């Protein structure tokens, strides 16, 4: 975003597209090596734009927390233990 606002936007967009193309080619190669369909790669541009901005926010928050000397608490989830795993095929729940 900084580059789009304060530098040459045409150059920045060109560089972003070049890196995106390189990542797309590497992703296609990786998917081919794993024998998977490349369908999920459509979200790569969105991931590059949204996820990176989110990670910058996390880094900035971590730096401010470290500089201020305070601790971030783990945000623990409450666990209820109410989920039951399905029985394997051919085994009834009452046998055993």
C-alpha positions in Angstrom: 0.0 0.0 0.0 2.9 2.3 0.8 4.4 1.8 -2.6 1.1 2.5 -4.4 0.6 5.8 -2.5 4.2 7.2 -2.3 6.2 5.5 -5.1 5.6 4.8 -8.8 2.3 2.8 -8.8 2.8 1.3 -12.3 6.2 -0.1 -11.2 4.8 -1.4 -7.9 1.9 -3.1 -9.6 4.2 -4.6 -12.2 6.5 -6.0 -9.5 3.6 -7.3 -7.5 2.2 -9.1 -10.6 5.7 -10.5 -11.4 6.0 -12.0 -7.9 2.5 -13.2 -8.0 3.1 -15.0 -11.3 6.3 -16.5 -9.9 4.4 -17.8 -6.8 1.6 -19.1 -9.0 4.1 -21.1 -11.1 5.8 -22.5 -8.0 2.3 -23.4 -6.6 1.3 -25.1 -9.8 4.6 -27.1 -9.8 4.0 -28.1 -6.1 0.4 -29.1 -6.7 1.6 -31.2 -9.7 4.3 -32.9 -7.6 1.6 -33.8 -5.0 -0.8 -35.0 -7.7 -3.5 -32.5 -6.6 -5.8 -30.3 -8.7 -4.6 -26.6 -8.8 -8.1 -25.3 -8.1 -7.3 -23.6 -4.8 -4.7 -21.4 -6.4 -7.4 -19.0 -7.6 -7.2 -17.5 -4.1 -3.5 -16.7 -4.2 -3.9 -13.0 -5.1 -6.4 -12.5 -2.3 -4.2 -14.4 0.2 -1.2 -12.3 -0.8 -3.0 -9.1 -0.3 -5.2 -9.8 2.8 -3.0 -12.3 4.7 0.2 -10.2 4.4 -1.6 -7.1 5.7 -2.9 -9.2 8.6 0.6 -10.5 9.4 2.0 -7.0 9.3 -0.6 -6.1 12.0 0.4 -9.0 14.1 4.1 -8.1 13.9 3.4 -4.5 14.8 1.3 -5.6 17.8 4.0 -7.9 18.9 6.7 -5.2 18.6 4.6 -2.7 20.6 3.9 -5.4 23.2 7.6 -6.3 23.5 8.7 -2.6 23.8 6.1 -1.8 26.4 7.1 -4.9 28.4 3.6 -6.3 28.8 2.7 -9.9 28.1 0.1 -11.1 25.7 -2.1 -13.8 27.2 -2.9 -17.0 25.3 -6.5 -16.8 24.1 -7.6 -20.2 25.1 -10.8 -21.8 23.9 -13.2 -23.5 26.3 -13.4 -27.2 25.7 -16.6 -29.1 26.4 -15.7 -32.6 25.3 -19.1 -33.1 23.6 -17.9 -34.3 20.2 -18.2 -38.0 19.5 -16.0 -39.6 16.9 -17.8 -41.8 14.3 -17.4 -45.5 14.8 -15.2 -47.3 12.2 -17.1 -49.1 9.4 -18.5 -52.5 10.5 -18.3 -51.8 14.2 -21.4 -51.1 16.2 -21.3 -48.8 19.2 -23.0 -51.4 21.5 -20.4 -54.1 21.0 -17.9 -53.7 23.6 
